Amino acid sequence: MLVEKIEHKWLAAFVRTFTLCKVQPGEVVAILAETQSRRVNVDLARLALESMGAKVFEVTLTSPALTAPAPVRSTGASDAIGQLGPVIAALARVDMVVDCTVEGLLHAPELPTIMKGVDGHMPRLLMVSNEHPEILERTVPDPALEGLVRAAMKKLRGAQFMHVTSGAGTDLRIALNKAVVGGVWGFCPKPGMVSHWPAGLALAFPAAGSVNGTLVMAPGDVNLTFKSYLRDTIRLTVENDSVVQIDGVGVDVDMMRGYWKAWEDAEGHRAAYAVSHVGFGLNPAARWDAMAFYDKRDCNGTELRAFAGNFLYSTGANEVAGRHTLGHFDLPMRNCTIMLDDTVVVDAGVVQQAALA
């Protein structure tokens, strides 16, 4: 297990990232945390910002009581704020928010109000993923990622369809004509921007009824919600966005079935089975094998969503399709071929940068 303490190299990584965010002397920066936040990251953020001359204050909320039927992981939808008006108002008035909550504010219900700002002044927000600082040090944002991610986002916005295939048997078709496209490269220099660290992926939130076909997860593919590499093959049949059949034999299959069923039973609907977002990783510094080097308490596996050439299939909440649930799977898959209309952008797990130019 790695030790969590202040190290100069980790402080330098935070300074580097905040420099890319163009933090200036005198800017007001709020660090949002909760009682279950990884405290070393909160302290590193504060020290780095203060060394850059920013005016820093910290808002630490009590991590709320559990209300879910199963452990909640990898959602990007923190419920720590709990619609507290004074907290939302304070965050909306700063120049920058550094989000150190456990799950992050990317899909939190309060985010749109915070990012709207006050009187024409909008903050920018960087979510620091709840990772050990060694992982953050290794995945310090690269300015070159911005151009690559923006190019991939442009391709996604211009495409009508995504077709994903693999040697394992995946054959998935996704309509993109009404999707909302996003992407992150790890830093946020302008008002109104939201990003997270680690980063480096482009994705789309498809509209309702857009996803159909077969998704075959092979050994070595990743269930990030469970922080595990698959040993079993799992075959998922997807109809009108929703997983309607789960085929396979083994513990990996049983655990996925059980987790989905827990949300279905508790919520009374099948939103947890439906697609949240689809996309592909573009970050050469992010590693597929990274989780093998860390204890589970040290690692949330955020970088595995971004390792170059992965196909990321996620289930759960999708505001574009009008679905809401805390049940969420992030499933990065290797060795897939991704076509946007007639253009191959990922060929058997290898990003085709020329196709994104």
N, C-alpha and C positions, 0 to 999 in steps of 0.2 A: 504494500500500500504506500502510495506517495505521501509525503508530508505536505501539509498546507501551511505555508508561511510566506512572509514577504521575502522575495528574492529580487536582486537588482535586475536580472535578465527578464523577469516577468513584469516588473515595473516598466522596463524599456519597451516591452511588447505593447502594454497599454498606452504608453506615450505615443508610440508609432501609430497605433490605430486611431487615437484621438487627434493626432496630427493630420491624418487623412480625412478626418471629420472636420478639419479646419477650426478646431477650438481656438479661440482667441482670448488674450488677457482681458479680464473684466466681464466675460460672458457668464451668465447665470446658468448653472448646470445642476439639475436635480438627479440624484441617484435614488432610484426606487428599489427597495428591497423588502423582504419579509423575514419573519423569524426563522424560517427554514432555508433561507438563502445561503449559498456558499460564501461564508464571511470573508475569506481571503480575497475573493474577487471584488467584493464591495470595498475593502480597504485598498486594494491595488488601484481601483478606479478613482477613489478619492485622492490618494497620494499623487497619482499621475496628473489628474486635473489641476490640483493645487500647484504642482510644480510648473504647470503651463500658465498659471496666473488666472485661472477661472475662479469664479465665486461659487462655491459648492455647498449644497445642503443635501441632507439625506432624509428620506421618508421611509421609515421601516414599519410595515404593517404586520399584524399578527396573521400567520398562516391560518387560513380558515379551517374549520372542522370538516372532516370528510363527509360527503353526502352521496358519494357514488357507490355502486354495488361492487366495484373492483378497484384496484389501484389505478390511478390516472397517470399516464406518462406520455411525454412527447406530443402534447396537444398544441403548444403555442398559444394557449387560451387561459392565461392565469385568471383565477377568481379572487386574487388577493385584495384588489381594490374594493370589491363589493359595492360598487356604485356610490362610494363615499364622495359627496359633492365637494367638500373642501380639498380632498386629495386631487380630484380631477381638475379643480380650478387652479390649484398650485402648479400642477404639471403643465397645464395649458399656457401658463404665463412665462415659462422659462425659455431660454434659448435652445437648450438641449436636455433631453431625458436619457439617462443611462439606465437601462432596464436590467436589473439583476434579480428579478423575481425567478422563482423556481421554473415555472412553465413558460414565462415570457408573455408579452402583451400583443403578439402579432395578430391573434384572432380574439383578443379580449373585447368584450362589448363596450368598454369605455374608450378604446383607442380612437375611434373617429372623432369623438368630442375633444379629446386631448389634442389631436393633431389639427383640429380646426383652429386652435389658438384663440386669441382674444384681440379684438380691435385691429384685425389685419396682421397681427404678429403671430407667426406659426413656429412652434418648436420643431426640432428634428429629433429622431429617436434611434438609438442604437441598443438592440437587445444583445447583452453579453450572455451567451448560452451558459447554462449551469454545468460547466466543465471544469476539470482541474486546470489550473493556469498553465501547466506544461502543454496541454492540448492547445490552448489559446496561443501560446508562444509559437507552436509549430505551424499554426494556421493564421498567423498575422496576415491581414488582407494585402493582396497584391494589386496595385493600381491597374495593372494590365487586365485584370479580371473584368473590370467595368465594361470595356469595349466588347469583350467576348460575350458577356451576359446580355448586354444591350442588343448585340447582333442576333443572338438566339431568341430574345424576346420579340424582335422585329419579325423573324421568321415565323414564330408561333402566331403572332397577330395576323400575319398575312396568309396563313394556311387555313384551309377548310377542314382538313382531316389529319389526324395522326394515326399511323398504323404501326403497331409494335409486334415484332415476331422474334422468335428465338429457336435455337436448336432443341431446347427442352420441350417445345410445343406451344409456347405463347403465340396467340393470334388475336390481337385486341385492336378494335377500331374505335376511334374517339372523334366525334364531331367537335370542331373548334369554332364554328362560325359565331356562336354566341358566348364563347368562353371569355373569362377575364384573365388576362395574362399578367404575370409578375416575375420578378427576378431580384436577386440580391448579390452584391459583390463585397459586402463586409464593412462598408463605411457610408456615412451620410453627411456630406458637406453642405447641403442646402436646406433651407426651411421647408418643412412639410415632408421630408424624406424619412423613410423607415428602413432600417436594415438590421442584419444580425451577423454575429461573429461566432463561429466560423460561417463561411458563406461560399457562394460560387455555383448557383444553379438557376435555371429558368424553368418556369412552371405555368400551368394553366388550370383554372377552376372551371370545369365544364358546366354548361347549363344542364338542366334536368333532362333525362332521357338521352344522353349523348354517348354513353359508353356501353359497348357490347362485345362479347367474344370470350376468349379463354386466356387466363393468366396462369402460367405454370411456373411456380417457384421451385428452383432446383437447389440441391445441397450447395452451401456457400452463399446463397442469397441471404438477405438480412431481415430479421424482424426487429426493428429498432425499438418498438414498444416493449418487447421482452429483453432487449439488449442481447440478442443471441444470433448466431449463425445457424442456418437450417442444416440439419442432417438428413431430413426426409424431403421427399418431393411432395408438393402440395399443388393440386389442380383446382383452380377456382373458375367456375362458370359465372359470367357476368351478363345479366340481362337488364336493359334499361337502367344502367348505373349500379345495380345491386348484385352482390354475390348471392346467387340462388342455390348454388351447389358447391360443396367442399369435398373433394375426393382425395384419397391418400390414406396411408397407414403409418402410424408412428406417433410419438409423443408430440412432435411439432404440430401435427395435424390436430390432435386432440386438444392441445392448449389453445390454438386459434379458434376452434369450434367453441370451446368453453368460454373464452373471453367475449366473443361476439354474442353468445347466447345470454350471458350475464346482462349485457346492455339491453338486448331485446326484451328480456323478462322484466327488467327494472323500469324501462322507459315506455314499454308498450308499443314500440314501433321498431322499424328496421333501419333507421337512419345510420346506425353504426356500420352496417354492411355496405353502404353506398359509397361511391367515389367522393373523395374530398378534393384532391388535386393530382395531376400527373405532370411529370417533367423529367429533366435529365441534368446530371451533374457535369460541371465544367472546370472544377478546381483541381489542378494537378498536384497541389500540396496536400489535399485531403486523401486519406488512405482507406481503402476497403478493409485492410487487415487491422486497423487501429484498435478495435475493441479487444483483440487478443492480448494486448500489452497492458491492459488496465483492469483493476478491480471494478466491479459494477458501481461502487460508490464514487469512484473517481471519474466516471465517464458516463455521459448521456448519449454518445454516439452521433452528435449533431453533424460531425464532418462526413459521416457515411452517407448522408443525404446528398452530399456535394461532390463525392469522388468522381473524377472525370470518366464519363461514359456510362454511368449507371442510369437505368430507367427507374424513376421513383414513382411508385404507385401508392397512394395514400387513401385510406377510407375514414369516414366520419363527417364532421361538420363541413358544410359547403354553403356559405351564405348566398352564392350565385344561384344555386339550385334550391334555396329555401329550406335547407336541412340543418338541424341543430342537434348536437349530441356531444358528450364528453368522451365517448368511446372512439378511439383513434388508433389506427395502425399506420406507421411509416414503413414501407417495404422497398428498400433499394435492391435492385436486381442487376446482376452482371450479364454480360454476353448477349445483350439484346440489340436488335437492329430497330432503329426508330426512323420512320419516314414521315416527313411533313409534305402532304400532297405527293408529288413525284420525286422529292429530294431526300436522299439519305443523309441525315445529320449525325447519326450514330450508327456505326457499322460493327456489329458483333462486339459491342462494348467499347469501341474506339471512336472518339469524337472526330468528325470530319470538319476541321476548321475551315477548309476551303469552301465548303457548302454554306458556311455561316457568314462568309465575307460579303 
